Amino acid sequence: MEVFTLPIFQKLNKLQQCQEEEIIEPIDEPEQQPTCEECKKVFTNNSKLQRHIRETHQNLKQFRCEECGKEFKRSQHLKRHQLTHSGSRPFQCENRDCPQKFTCKHHLKRHTQLIHEMISYECNECKQKFTKKRQLKKHQQQDHQKKQQNDKNELFECQKCKKVFMRLRSLKKHNLIRHKNIRAFNCEKCNKRFAHKQTLKKHIQRCHSEI
């Protein structure tokens, strides 16, 4: 029969106590982030959650313009609006040839993108320009599909300049604009006329829009 001495027994007893402590030690649960009960959207802190509830679900507009009575959800929106009454436009377009000024950076950025960066994608077939890549792709698919993919399709030739089109509507549009000089898109501000809707839009944004 094996006999334990007192020191060994004490060590074993201490080891058993440590194991029991490890077993019953509680595990810290991760702190829950503030969550909106209406839409389950999660926020980094409670103040953002409260602002979300006021603006989204309660639709509260706490900031009122004393000049015209218009109400806003945020103070910075009210401050930006008040600049329209004072006539102050501190943000000027960086383009040397453009005199446009704006009440906030957001409007300046949108102006720059729409006016000065809008011609980004050019069709290598007809040199028409587009603001977005998907617009160019759609144009190419509709008007300039590869001939090897359209061998069975009828081609439409302009009798005046011999330019060939894959679609009848493209030929008709070409005749109206190129040979009859018909400009179907009229500017309501200054009565200037344009052949393309995109050109009219660009004109309005450059000359008449205060954005």
C-alpha positions in Angstrom: 0.0 0.0 0.0 1.4 3.4 -1.1 1.5 6.0 1.6 1.5 9.8 0.8 3.6 12.0 2.9 2.1 15.3 4.1 3.9 17.6 1.6 2.8 15.5 -1.4 -0.8 15.4 -0.1 -0.8 19.2 0.2 0.4 19.6 -3.3 -2.3 17.3 -4.7 -5.0 19.2 -2.7 -3.8 22.5 -4.0 -3.7 21.2 -7.6 -7.3 20.0 -7.2 -8.4 23.4 -5.9 -6.8 25.2 -8.9 -8.6 22.9 -11.4 -11.9 23.5 -9.7 -11.3 27.3 -9.9 -10.6 27.0 -13.6 -13.8 25.1 -14.2 -16.1 27.5 -12.3 -14.4 30.7 -13.6 -17.1 32.7 -15.6 -16.4 33.5 -19.2 -16.7 37.2 -20.2 -19.4 37.7 -22.8 -18.7 40.2 -25.6 -20.3 43.5 -25.1 -23.4 44.0 -27.4 -23.4 46.9 -29.8 -26.3 49.3 -29.8 -28.9 48.0 -32.3 -32.0 49.6 -33.7 -35.1 47.6 -32.7 -37.0 48.8 -35.8 -34.6 47.9 -38.6 -31.9 45.9 -36.7 -29.1 48.2 -37.9 -26.0 48.1 -35.6 -24.1 51.2 -34.5 -20.8 51.9 -32.8 -22.2 53.9 -30.0 -25.6 54.9 -28.4 -25.6 58.5 -29.6 -25.4 57.4 -33.2 -28.3 55.0 -32.6 -30.4 57.7 -31.0 -29.7 60.1 -34.0 -30.7 57.3 -36.4 -34.0 56.7 -34.6 -34.8 60.5 -34.6 -34.0 61.0 -38.3 -35.1 57.7 -39.8 -38.0 56.4 -37.7 -39.3 59.5 -36.0 -38.4 61.8 -38.9 -37.7 64.7 -36.5 -36.4 67.9 -37.9 -35.1 69.9 -35.0 -33.3 72.7 -36.9 -35.4 75.5 -38.3 -34.3 78.3 -40.6 -35.4 81.6 -39.1 -35.3 83.2 -42.6 -37.7 81.0 -44.4 -39.0 78.4 -41.9 -37.5 75.4 -43.6 -36.6 72.6 -41.2 -33.7 70.2 -41.2 -32.6 67.1 -39.4 -29.0 68.1 -38.8 -27.4 71.4 -37.8 -24.8 71.2 -40.7 -27.7 71.0 -43.2 -29.2 74.1 -41.7 -25.9 76.0 -41.8 -25.4 75.0 -45.5 -29.0 76.1 -46.3 -28.5 79.5 -44.6 -25.6 80.3 -47.0 -28.3 80.5 -49.8 -29.9 83.4 -48.0 -26.6 85.2 -47.4 -25.4 84.7 -51.0 -22.1 83.3 -49.7 -20.5 80.6 -51.9 -17.1 79.9 -50.4 -16.3 76.8 -52.5 -15.0 77.8 -56.0 -14.4 75.4 -58.9 -10.7 74.8 -59.4 -11.0 74.8 -63.2 -9.5 78.0 -64.4 -12.2 78.6 -67.1 -15.1 77.9 -64.8 -16.5 80.7 -62.6 -19.0 78.4 -60.6 -19.0 78.7 -56.8 -20.9 76.6 -54.3 -22.2 76.7 -50.7 -20.6 73.3 -49.7 -17.8 70.9 -50.7 -20.4 68.2 -51.7 -22.0 70.5 -54.4 -18.5 71.4 -55.7 -17.5 67.8 -55.9 -20.7 66.9 -57.7 -20.2 69.8 -60.2 -16.6 68.7 -60.9 -17.7 65.1 -61.6 -20.6 66.1 -63.8 -19.1 68.9 -65.8 -15.3 68.6 -65.8 -14.9 64.8 -65.5 -18.0 63.6 -67.3 -16.4 62.9 -70.7 -14.4 59.9 -69.7 -15.4 57.1 -72.1 -15.1 57.6 -75.8 -16.5 55.2 -78.5 -13.6 54.2 -80.8 -16.1 53.7 -83.6 -17.9 57.0 -83.7 -16.1 59.1 -81.1 -19.3 59.6 -79.1 -18.5 60.2 -75.5 -20.2 58.9 -72.3 -20.0 59.7 -68.6 -20.1 56.0 -67.5 -18.5 52.9 -68.8 -21.8 50.9 -68.9 -23.3 53.6 -71.1 -20.5 53.2 -73.6 -20.8 49.4 -73.5 -24.6 49.6 -74.1 -24.0 52.0 -77.0 -21.4 49.7 -78.6 -23.7 46.7 -78.2 -26.6 48.5 -79.8 -24.9 50.5 -82.6 -21.5 49.0 -83.3 -21.8 45.2 -82.8 -19.0 43.3 -84.6 -19.8 42.5 -88.2 -18.9 38.8 -87.8 -21.7 38.6 -85.2 -24.2 40.2 -87.5 -23.5 38.6 -90.9 -27.2 37.7 -91.3 -28.4 41.1 -90.2 -29.4 43.8 -92.8 -27.2 46.8 -93.0 -28.5 50.3 -93.6 -26.5 52.7 -95.7 -26.8 56.5 -95.7 -27.5 57.6 -99.3 -25.7 60.9 -98.8 -22.4 60.0 -97.1 -22.4 56.2 -97.5 -22.0 55.6 -93.8 -23.4 52.2 -92.9 -25.5 51.4 -89.8 -26.6 48.1 -88.3 -30.0 49.5 -87.2 -32.6 51.5 -89.1 -33.2 53.9 -86.1 -29.5 54.7 -86.1 -29.6 55.6 -89.8 -32.7 57.8 -89.2 -31.1 59.6 -86.3 -27.9 60.1 -88.3 -29.9 61.7 -91.2 -31.8 64.0 -88.9 -28.8 65.3 -87.1 -26.0 65.2 -89.8 -27.9 66.0 -93.0 -31.1 67.8 -92.0 -29.5 69.6 -89.0 -32.5 68.9 -86.8 -31.8 69.6 -83.2 -34.6 68.0 -81.2 -33.5 68.9 -77.7 -34.4 72.5 -76.6 -33.0 74.3 -73.6 -36.0 75.8 -71.7 -33.7 78.4 -70.1 -32.1 80.1 -73.2 -33.9 78.3 -76.2 -30.6 76.9 -77.5 -31.1 73.6 -79.4 -29.0 70.5 -79.4 -28.8 67.3 -81.4 -28.2 65.0 -78.5 -29.9 64.8 -75.1 -26.6 64.3 -73.4 -25.2 67.6 -74.9 -28.3 69.5 -73.7 -27.8 68.0 -70.2 -24.2 69.1 -70.2 -25.2 72.6 -71.4 -27.7 73.0 -68.6 -25.3 71.8 -65.9 -22.6 74.2 -67.2 -24.6 77.3 -67.9 -27.8 77.2 -65.8 -27.5 74.9 -62.9 -26.7 76.3 -59.5 -26.5 72.8 -58.0 
